[in-house]
Amino acid sequence: MKYLLPTVGIVAASALFAFSTTSQHAIAVEKSTQERTFEQLDLFADVLARVRNDYVVPVDNAELIDDAINGMLQGLDPHSSYVNPERFADLQISTSGEYGGLGMEVTMEDGVVKVVAPIDETPAKKAGILSGDYLTAIDGESILGLGLSEAVDRMRGKPGEAITVTVIRRGEDPMDITMTREIIKPIVVRHRVEDGVGYLRISQFNEKTAGSLGEAIKALKKEFGGKIPGIVLDLRGNPGGLLDQSIKVSSAFLNGGEVVSTRGRHENDTEHYNAKRGQLLKGVPVVVLINGAAASASEIVAGALQDRNRALIVGMTSFGKGSVQSVVPLRNGRDGALRLTTARYYTPAGRSIQGTGITPDVAISKVHDDGKGNEGQISESDLPNAIKNEQAEMEAAEDTSEMVVEYPPEDFDVEDDFQLKRAVEILKNGTYKTLLAEAKS
C-alpha cells in the first residue's frame, strides 16, 4: 500500500531547494521529483505515527490509511475515491442492477452529503427525498464531516430495517424522514401510451437497461399495432451509470455513427464509440426530456441524439457530469479499488459538457418561475473541486444570449407534469419538425 500513494496521488510541485553553506555562501540544490515524493511520504509516516501514539482516543491504522487515500482522491475531483473491499463488492452488485439500500445517488459538498437524484421506485423516492437535499444525520447521529463512503455505509443495512435521515432542504426547516431499507431492484425502463404517443422512462443505466429498453419498445409497437407515432424519452432525474449501456441505448435511435468519444490525459487515450446499425425506432419522431438531475450516461444519450439531429431535447439544462471514472481493482480487488477519473467525454460534435451540461433545444420548466434557476437543482459546477471546462468558458464569454424558458401557468398543478404535457403536444401538434430544424440551424 505504501507504493500506492506516489503512483496515483502525488503531483509534482515547484522545485524545492535545500541549502548548505560552503565558504559562507548558500548553494541552492534543486531536488528531483522522486526526492520530493519520498520526503512527502516520510512526512505522511511522521503524521501517522503522531496520530497513532498521541491522539486523545485509540485509532485504527487501517481506517487512518483509508481516510488518507480518500482525502487525496477527493481532493482531485468530486468523483474520484477509494473503494474498500466491502464497498467494492457492493459496487459490483449495484452496477448489475440489484443491491441493498435506500436508492439515491449522492455526492459530498463541503463535508455534507448531498442528494444528486433519488432512483424511481426506491425507499428514497417514495419517501419524498429530492435532488439537492442535504443529509445531516442518521438515526439522530450526525454524519457531518464523515467521508462519503462512510456516510453511505451507514445508510446501508439489512432489508426491512427502518432508518431515519435528517434532511435539510432549501427554504424549509430541517425534517426527519423515516424509510425502510430494501433490496434495490429498480425497474430501469418503464413504458406506456401517453395521450396517443409512446412514453419511455429510463431511471438509470445498469447492466439491464439496454435489454429492458428493447423489451419496452417491442411492447409499445404491439400496443400501437406496429407503428409508433412518436416517442417521449424521459431521462429526467437519471443519475447515469455504465458507459456501454448509454451506447446501446443510443443505438435504438441511431443507425450507426458516433455516440461519444472519450479523451484522457494522453493523445493515444482517445476512444470513439459508435452506435450499432439497425435502430429499433427508425423514422419515429423523438423528444428527449432532461433536467438538472439528468447526469453522466443520460447526458451522453441526450448529447448524441441532439448533435446527430435525431431528437428534440426539451426541459432544463442537465447536470454537467462530463468525466469518465474507471474502477481500478487493487491486487485483484483484495484491497478494494480506485474509482478514478481518467477521461472526459465529448459529444459527436466535439462538445465537452463538463460543468455546463446539455442545453435543451426548447427550455421548459416543470415548476413556476421561482427565481432559483434550474428548478433549484445543483449542478456539477457547484461541487467542490469540479474539473474545469475551459472550452465551455471561452464559448460562454463569446455568447451573450440568454436561454428563454417557458414556465407553466401559475394555476398549473405541478403533479400534472408540464414538461411531459408540452413534449406530447410538440409531437402531436405539427411543430416537431419545425423546432428540430430550428435547433439544427
C-alpha positions as MATLAB code, in Angstrom:
seq = 'MKYLLPTVGIVAASALFAFSTTSQHAIAVEKSTQERTFEQLDLFADVLARVRNDYVVPVDNAELIDDAINGMLQGLDPHSSYVNPERFADLQISTSGEYGGLGMEVTMEDGVVKVVAPIDETPAKKAGILSGDYLTAIDGESILGLGLSEAVDRMRGKPGEAITVTVIRRGEDPMDITMTREIIKPIVVRHRVEDGVGYLRISQFNEKTAGSLGEAIKALKKEFGGKIPGIVLDLRGNPGGLLDQSIKVSSAFLNGGEVVSTRGRHENDTEHYNAKRGQLLKGVPVVVLINGAAASASEIVAGALQDRNRALIVGMTSFGKGSVQSVVPLRNGRDGALRLTTARYYTPAGRSIQGTGITPDVAISKVHDDGKGNEGQISESDLPNAIKNEQAEMEAAEDTSEMVVEYPPEDFDVEDDFQLKRAVEILKNGTYKTLLAEAKS';
ca = [
       0.000    0.000    0.000;
       2.829    2.420    0.645;
       3.714    2.354   -3.056;
       0.179    3.306   -3.996;
       0.432    6.884   -2.780;
       3.133    8.173   -5.126;
       1.717    6.173   -8.004;
      -1.743    7.729   -8.065;
      -1.798   10.833   -5.978;
       1.424   12.834   -5.702;
       1.564   15.750   -8.099;
       4.964   17.290   -8.744;
       5.173   20.672   -7.088;
       7.538   23.521   -7.879;
      11.138   22.682   -7.164;
      12.140   22.614   -3.505;
      15.538   23.937   -2.602;
      17.809   22.742    0.203;
      20.585   24.980    1.405;
      24.060   24.176    2.681;
      26.928   26.525    3.455;
      30.235   26.495    1.666;
      32.569   29.429    2.328;
      29.616   31.187    3.914;
      27.659   31.073    0.638;
      24.245   29.392    0.298;
      24.108   26.914   -2.572;
      20.678   26.028   -3.956;
      20.383   22.361   -4.789;
      17.308   21.501   -6.823;
      15.709   18.318   -5.635;
      14.303   15.768   -8.044;
      10.631   14.919   -8.151;
      11.475   11.493   -6.738;
      13.331   13.014   -3.783;
      10.431   15.357   -3.132;
       7.998   12.433   -3.256;
       9.929   10.419   -0.684;
      10.158   13.473    1.578;
       6.381   13.806    1.459;
       5.966   10.106    2.228;
       8.268   10.492    5.221;
       6.111   13.408    6.353;
       2.988   11.278    5.997;
       4.593    8.493    8.058;
       5.524   11.028   10.762;
       1.969   12.375   10.938;
       0.519    8.842   11.012;
       2.831    7.866   13.877;
       1.983   11.006   15.860;
      -1.763   10.465   15.455;
      -1.473    6.792   16.345;
       0.533    7.486   19.501;
      -0.835   10.798   20.793;
      -4.443   11.179   19.646;
      -6.926   11.503   22.509;
      -8.531    8.099   21.834;
      -7.122    4.936   20.221;
      -7.331    4.900   16.432;
      -7.348    2.142   13.850;
      -4.390    2.246   11.478;
      -6.331    0.747    8.574;
      -9.069    3.365    8.904;
      -6.490    6.148    9.007;
      -4.895    4.889    5.811;
      -8.312    4.538    4.118;
      -9.201    8.110    5.096;
      -5.836    9.407    3.882;
      -6.241    7.756    0.487;
      -9.808    9.040    0.180;
      -8.743   12.543    1.134;
      -6.100   12.501   -1.583;
      -8.508   11.271   -4.251;
     -11.413   13.514   -3.252;
      -9.045   16.469   -3.454;
      -8.729   15.755   -7.184;
     -12.410   15.973   -8.127;
     -15.841   15.055   -6.698;
     -15.972   11.623   -8.323;
     -12.616   10.014   -7.563;
     -12.491    7.920   -4.411;
     -11.060    4.838   -2.738;
     -13.400    1.872   -2.519;
     -12.545   -0.509    0.303;
     -13.024   -4.276   -0.259;
     -16.532   -4.317    1.258;
     -17.687   -1.319   -0.767;
     -16.063   -2.768   -3.895;
     -18.295   -5.829   -3.592;
     -21.328   -3.549   -3.184;
     -20.266   -1.520   -6.232;
     -20.122   -4.634   -8.388;
     -23.592   -5.624   -7.204;
     -25.091   -2.152   -7.794;
     -23.966   -1.988  -11.436;
     -25.518   -5.397  -12.032;
     -28.881   -3.882  -11.141;
     -29.701   -5.228   -7.655;
     -28.433   -4.084   -4.247;
     -29.486   -3.159   -0.737;
     -30.071    0.357    0.497;
     -32.268    3.424    0.094;
     -31.862    4.105   -3.623;
     -30.311    7.505   -4.232;
     -27.241    8.939   -5.923;
     -25.308   11.176   -3.504;
     -22.204   13.329   -3.523;
     -20.214   15.294   -0.965;
     -20.252   19.087   -0.680;
     -18.213   20.873    1.986;
     -18.364   17.864    4.283;
     -22.124   17.371    3.845;
     -23.833   14.563    1.937;
     -25.946   15.994   -0.873;
     -28.518   14.152   -2.969;
     -27.955   14.202   -6.731;
     -31.099   12.213   -7.500;
     -33.336    9.559   -5.921;
     -33.976    6.465   -8.058;
     -37.500    5.596   -9.156;
     -39.445    3.044   -7.094;
     -36.990    3.052   -4.174;
     -37.458    3.982   -0.499;
     -35.805    7.366   -1.086;
     -38.105    8.254   -3.967;
     -41.231    7.028   -2.176;
     -40.319    8.974    0.980;
     -40.048   12.240   -0.931;
     -36.258   12.732   -0.968;
     -35.438   15.393   -3.579;
     -32.417   16.336   -5.642;
     -30.452   18.984   -3.758;
     -31.431   17.750   -0.272;
     -28.662   17.734    2.343;
     -28.431   14.714    4.651;
     -27.004   15.672    8.033;
     -27.792   12.818   10.449;
     -28.787    9.158   10.503;
     -30.947    7.893   13.361;
     -30.155   11.056   15.291;
     -26.367   10.717   14.929;
     -24.599   13.418   12.935;
     -22.800   12.416    9.735;
     -21.337   15.881    9.172;
     -17.660   15.655    8.338;
     -17.714   11.938    7.525;
     -16.256   10.727    4.257;
     -18.772    9.915    1.548;
     -18.056    6.178    1.685;
     -18.568    6.034    5.464;
     -21.797    8.030    5.244;
     -23.109    5.699    2.532;
     -22.124    2.664    4.600;
     -24.242    3.970    7.484;
     -27.246    4.270    5.202;
     -26.917    0.663    4.128;
     -28.252   -2.176    6.263;
     -30.448   -5.221    6.366;
     -33.611   -5.085    4.255;
     -36.637   -4.376    6.419;
     -34.724   -2.229    8.927;
     -36.009    1.304    9.493;
     -33.709    4.301    9.161;
     -34.393    7.948    9.938;
     -32.480   10.527    7.929;
     -32.339   14.200    8.883;
     -32.847   16.317    5.766;
     -32.158   19.997    5.198;
     -33.971   21.426    2.193;
     -33.685   24.911    0.783;
     -36.313   27.233    2.234;
     -37.636   24.701    4.761;
     -36.959   23.698    8.352;
     -34.876   20.540    8.978;
     -37.006   17.420    8.872;
     -36.640   13.754    9.830;
     -37.678   11.290    7.120;
     -38.058    7.638    8.062;
     -37.580    4.935    5.441;
     -37.321    1.161    5.407;
     -34.267   -0.324    3.743;
     -34.970   -2.577    0.777;
     -33.134   -4.729   -1.698;
     -32.995   -2.239   -4.533;
     -34.323   -3.756   -7.730;
     -35.077   -0.665   -9.731;
     -37.273   -1.025  -12.784;
     -34.877    0.823  -15.031;
     -37.207    1.168  -18.042;
     -40.923    1.896  -17.925;
     -43.258    2.375  -20.846;
     -46.824    3.382  -21.518;
     -49.032    5.118  -24.061;
     -49.248    8.799  -23.127;
     -52.083   10.670  -24.863;
     -51.523    8.951  -28.188;
     -47.708    8.743  -28.224;
     -45.201    6.348  -26.735;
     -43.537    7.141  -23.418;
     -40.235    5.582  -22.320;
     -38.764    6.346  -18.912;
     -35.151    5.283  -18.174;
     -34.255    5.750  -14.496;
     -30.598    4.606  -14.598;
     -28.023    2.863  -16.762;
     -27.079   -0.533  -15.338;
     -26.449   -3.889  -16.982;
     -30.179   -4.428  -17.519;
     -31.018   -1.111  -19.184;
     -30.498   -1.846  -22.881;
     -32.269   -5.213  -22.685;
     -35.198   -3.685  -20.805;
     -35.423   -0.869  -23.362;
     -35.651   -3.389  -26.215;
     -38.495   -5.186  -24.465;
     -40.319   -1.911  -23.799;
     -40.044   -0.840  -27.446;
     -41.456   -4.193  -28.592;
     -44.357   -3.784  -26.171;
     -45.107   -0.272  -27.435;
     -45.015   -1.384  -31.069;
     -47.543   -4.068  -30.202;
     -49.809   -1.568  -28.440;
     -49.701    0.759  -31.461;
     -50.231   -2.045  -33.959;
     -46.695   -1.902  -35.331;
     -46.034    1.815  -35.922;
     -45.317    4.207  -33.064;
     -46.328    7.797  -33.973;
     -43.810    9.412  -31.624;
     -41.702    8.768  -28.547;
     -41.019   10.796  -25.415;
     -37.751    9.535  -23.902;
     -37.706   10.678  -20.274;
     -34.198   10.928  -18.780;
     -35.060   13.398  -16.022;
     -33.520   12.557  -12.668;
     -31.433    9.768  -14.205;
     -28.012    9.910  -12.484;
     -26.311    7.836  -15.192;
     -24.339    4.628  -14.854;
     -22.497    2.405  -17.316;
     -20.961    3.889  -20.461;
     -21.592    0.815  -22.600;
     -25.300    0.981  -21.768;
     -25.514    4.573  -22.993;
     -24.044    3.402  -26.318;
     -26.568    0.561  -26.577;
     -29.497    2.832  -25.682;
     -28.382    5.368  -28.307;
     -28.270    2.529  -30.845;
     -32.048    2.172  -30.526;
     -32.378    5.626  -32.107;
     -29.264    5.889  -34.332;
     -28.276    3.809  -37.343;
     -24.537    3.663  -36.643;
     -22.240    6.667  -36.344;
     -20.546    8.201  -33.331;
     -22.292    8.431  -29.982;
     -19.473    9.741  -27.800;
     -15.697    9.990  -27.589;
     -13.523    9.928  -24.504;
     -10.238   11.794  -24.235;
      -7.759   11.136  -21.486;
      -4.514   12.727  -20.417;
      -2.526   11.449  -23.398;
      -3.334   11.640  -27.107;
      -3.410    7.872  -27.516;
      -6.041    7.651  -24.755;
      -8.757    8.922  -27.118;
     -11.501    6.422  -27.929;
     -14.574    6.710  -30.144;
     -17.792    4.791  -29.503;
     -20.284    4.205  -32.305;
     -23.903    3.109  -32.327;
     -24.759   -0.248  -33.833;
     -26.634   -0.334  -37.097;
     -30.282   -1.350  -37.212;
     -32.033    1.192  -34.991;
     -35.202   -0.067  -33.321;
     -37.111    3.200  -33.750;
     -36.252    4.162  -37.319;
     -38.188    7.190  -38.504;
     -40.048    7.688  -35.210;
     -40.030   11.344  -34.000;
     -38.338   11.580  -30.596;
     -38.477   14.188  -27.841;
     -35.944   13.715  -25.030;
     -36.795   15.164  -21.612;
     -33.865   16.273  -19.403;
     -33.456   18.326  -16.235;
     -30.769   19.374  -13.775;
     -30.627   15.880  -12.253;
     -30.008   14.096  -15.569;
     -26.319   13.247  -15.466;
     -23.467   11.258  -16.992;
     -24.789    8.460  -19.239;
     -28.082   10.368  -19.599;
     -26.154   13.320  -20.982;
     -24.252   11.057  -23.394;
     -27.539    9.856  -24.888;
     -29.117   13.321  -24.990;
     -25.981   14.903  -26.452;
     -25.640   12.236  -29.146;
     -29.273   12.493  -30.253;
     -29.051   16.287  -30.219;
     -25.818   16.524  -32.226;
     -26.998   13.904  -34.719;
     -30.289   15.809  -35.154;
     -32.195   12.661  -34.199;
     -34.274   14.120  -31.375;
     -35.548   17.384  -29.960;
     -34.179   18.000  -26.450;
     -36.767   19.529  -24.110;
     -36.628   20.561  -20.449;
     -33.885   22.257  -18.453;
     -30.080   22.162  -18.650;
     -28.665   18.848  -17.447;
     -26.263   18.246  -14.548;
     -22.987   18.570  -16.447;
     -21.010   15.473  -15.457;
     -18.683   15.134  -18.403;
     -15.974   12.961  -16.852;
     -15.331    9.235  -17.055;
     -14.484    7.166  -13.977;
     -12.566    3.911  -14.259;
     -12.821    1.342  -11.486;
      -9.286    0.004  -10.985;
      -9.135   -3.090   -8.730;
      -6.173   -3.163   -6.332;
      -4.491   -6.558   -6.076;
      -7.382   -8.190   -7.928;
      -9.876   -6.480   -5.629;
      -8.455   -7.889   -2.407;
      -7.537   -4.356   -1.311;
     -10.603   -2.754   -2.861;
     -10.370   -0.457   -5.865;
      -9.802    3.068   -7.071;
     -12.682    4.947   -8.639;
     -10.511    7.297  -10.650;
     -11.390    9.992  -13.168;
      -9.413    9.034  -16.272;
     -11.031   10.920  -19.161;
     -13.611   13.452  -20.279;
     -16.301   12.569  -22.745;
     -17.329   14.588  -25.799;
     -20.491   14.614  -27.875;
     -20.294   13.774  -31.611;
     -19.869   17.497  -32.388;
     -16.837   17.638  -30.076;
     -18.598   19.374  -27.177;
     -17.471   18.787  -23.625;
     -20.422   19.244  -21.294;
     -18.278   19.047  -18.147;
     -19.703   21.564  -15.692;
     -22.101   23.059  -18.253;
     -24.499   20.273  -19.150;
     -26.655   19.706  -22.220;
     -28.650   22.817  -23.099;
     -32.172   21.923  -24.273;
     -33.408   22.933  -27.721;
     -36.670   24.003  -26.082;
     -36.310   25.156  -22.476;
     -39.372   24.278  -20.411;
     -39.521   24.295  -16.623;
     -41.593   21.870  -14.602;
     -42.220   24.463  -11.877;
     -43.295   28.086  -11.758;
     -40.635   30.760  -12.092;
     -39.331   30.952   -8.513;
     -36.034   32.678   -9.254;
     -33.985   29.576   -8.407;
     -32.699   28.914  -11.892;
     -32.837   25.282  -12.968;
     -35.707   24.299  -10.675;
     -33.394   24.777   -7.693;
     -31.127   21.920   -8.820;
     -27.427   21.684   -8.064;
     -25.045   21.108  -10.964;
     -21.609   19.613  -11.472;
     -20.017   23.067  -11.394;
     -21.418   23.597   -7.870;
     -19.440   20.647   -6.490;
     -16.096   21.255   -4.743;
     -13.020   20.547   -6.896;
     -15.128   20.113  -10.028;
     -12.971   19.783  -13.157;
     -12.933   22.986  -15.190;
     -14.236   23.156  -18.743;
     -12.003   25.692  -20.473;
     -13.711   25.121  -23.821;
     -17.135   25.989  -22.440;
     -15.809   29.002  -20.518;
     -14.433   30.508  -23.732;
     -17.672   29.858  -25.607;
     -19.736   31.334  -22.772;
     -17.665   34.512  -22.834;
     -18.444   34.920  -26.545;
     -22.144   34.018  -26.264;
     -24.162   36.750  -24.561;
     -27.599   35.323  -25.380;
     -29.883   34.091  -22.612;
     -31.942   30.921  -22.621;
     -35.649   31.661  -22.938;
     -37.573   29.425  -20.558;
     -41.259   28.528  -20.802;
     -42.899   28.165  -17.390;
     -46.213   26.522  -16.554;
     -49.195   28.775  -15.830;
     -49.489   29.862  -12.211;
     -52.575   27.710  -11.681;
     -50.955   24.592  -13.205;
     -50.655   21.655  -10.810;
     -47.001   20.550  -10.737;
     -48.148   16.939  -10.320;
     -49.617   17.092  -13.835;
     -46.051   17.359  -15.240;
     -45.975   20.411  -17.500;
     -42.770   19.305  -19.264;
     -44.262   15.967  -20.286;
     -47.511   17.626  -21.360;
     -45.624   20.036  -23.617;
     -43.418   17.264  -25.027;
     -46.520   15.322  -26.080;
     -48.051   18.464  -27.593;
     -44.908   19.083  -29.666;
     -45.133   15.579  -31.115;
     -48.859   15.881  -31.850;
     -49.408   19.500  -32.959;
     -47.118   19.511  -36.003;
     -44.365   21.715  -34.535;
     -41.812   18.913  -34.032;
     -40.156   19.151  -37.454;
     -40.060   22.954  -37.340;
     -38.471   23.045  -33.910;
     -35.973   20.332  -34.899;
     -34.975   22.323  -37.991;
     -34.570   25.469  -35.895;
     -32.386   23.604  -33.408;
     -30.155   22.343  -36.230;
     -29.714   25.838  -37.644;
];
